[in-house]
Amino acid sequence: MRRIHAASCLVVVVAVGLAGLALPATGCIWIAVGAGGGAVAGAAAADEDRNAGDVVSDAALVARVKTALVADRQVSALRVKVHAHLGEVTLRGYVRSKKEMRRAVKVAGRVRGVKKVKAEMIIDPDLKAEDDG
């Protein structure tokens, strides 16, 4: 693999699957485009406990969790932010109730690759539908 030693760069990867894909951890901005035309973007930054492959895996996991939340009609995915670190997912944002928060955790926990889900959400029963986006 050719190493890139620039302070910043842009990497575009076209791949059928992202498994085993490794990008250099140089602070690069990367975009991975899958066979279905979907794209996942993020920043691969040096990290003491994650290599570039882990960063890419976590970014793909975030995309899968966000997709699952969007598909679930009981959760307002637009108000929930998803973060992943080594397969552990953290949900942050706003929900209307404990029930919606539990549902978001359940949906995220069912996604392939999720090891653990942590909810750091604020419950605001006064949120209205127009607050969703």
N, C-alpha and C positions, 0 to 999 in steps of 0.2 A: 504494500500500500504506500502510495506517495504521500509524504507528510507536507502539510501546508504550514509555513512559518510566518504568515502574515498576521498583523495585529487584528485584522478583521477581513472577512471574506463572505461570499455567498456560495452555497453549495446546493445544486439542484440534483436530486436523485430520482431516476425513473426506475421503478421496480415493480415486479409482480407481487412479491412479498417482502416485508421489511425484516423478517427474521434473519438474524446474523449480520445485519448491516452495521458497519462501524464507521463513524465519521470522526475526524480528528477533533479533539477537545481543545480548540484554539480560540474559543469565543466566536466561532462562525455562526452565521445565521443559515439555517438549512431549510429546505423544502423537499419533502418526499412526496412524489406523485405515484399513486398506486395504479394498477391495471384498470380499475373501474373509473379512473379519472378524478378520484378524491385526492385531496392534498392535506398534508399535515405539516405545519410549520412550527419552528421553535428556535431556541438558541442553545447550541451545545457549548457549555462553558466548563472549564476545568472544575472538578469537584473532588474532594478528598475521598469520598466513599462511592462515587459513581464514575464509570468510564463513559466514553462517548456512546457506546452501544447501549448502556443503561439509560442514558438521557433520551436516546431515540425510542427505546422500549417504553419508557415512561410517557413520552409524548404520544405514542400510538395508543397507550392505555387511556390517557386523558381523552383522546378523540373517541375511543370506543365507549367510555363512560358517558361522555357528553351526548353522544348519539343515542345511547339507551335512555338517558334522562329526557331528551327531546321527544323520543317516541312514547314516553309514558305520559298519559293525559292527566295524571294526578299530581304531577310535579311541574312547577314552572321553571324549566331549565334555564330560561333567560336570566333569572335572578340568582342562579346557583353557579358558582365558579368551582372548577375542578382542578386539583393539583395532585401530582403523583410523584413519589420518591421511592424508588426501588420496589415498586408494586404496591406500596401503601398509598391509598387515596385519601385526600382531605377535601371535604366539601365545605365551601364557605359561601356566605351570601344570606339572602332573606327568604323565609318561608312564612306562610300564613298560620301554620299550626304545628304542634308536635307530630300529628298524624302525617303531614306532608314531609316533615323532616325524616321520620321513620321510613316513609316510603322511598325517599331519595336514597337513604342509606341502603335499603333493601335492594333497590334497582342497581345501584353501583356495585354492591357486593356480589351480584349475580354475573357480572361481566368477567369474561375469561381474562385471567392474569391478575385480578385484584386479590391481594393477600389479606388486606385489612382496610376498613373504612372508618374514618374519623370525621365526625360532624362538628364543625365550628360555625353553626348557623345561628342567625338571629331570628327569633319568632316575633312577627309583627302581624297580629290579626287584622289590623287596619289596612293592609295592602289591598289594592283593588286590581281588577283585571288589567286596567290601562297601565299599571305599574310594571307589567310583565314585559314590556318592550317598548 
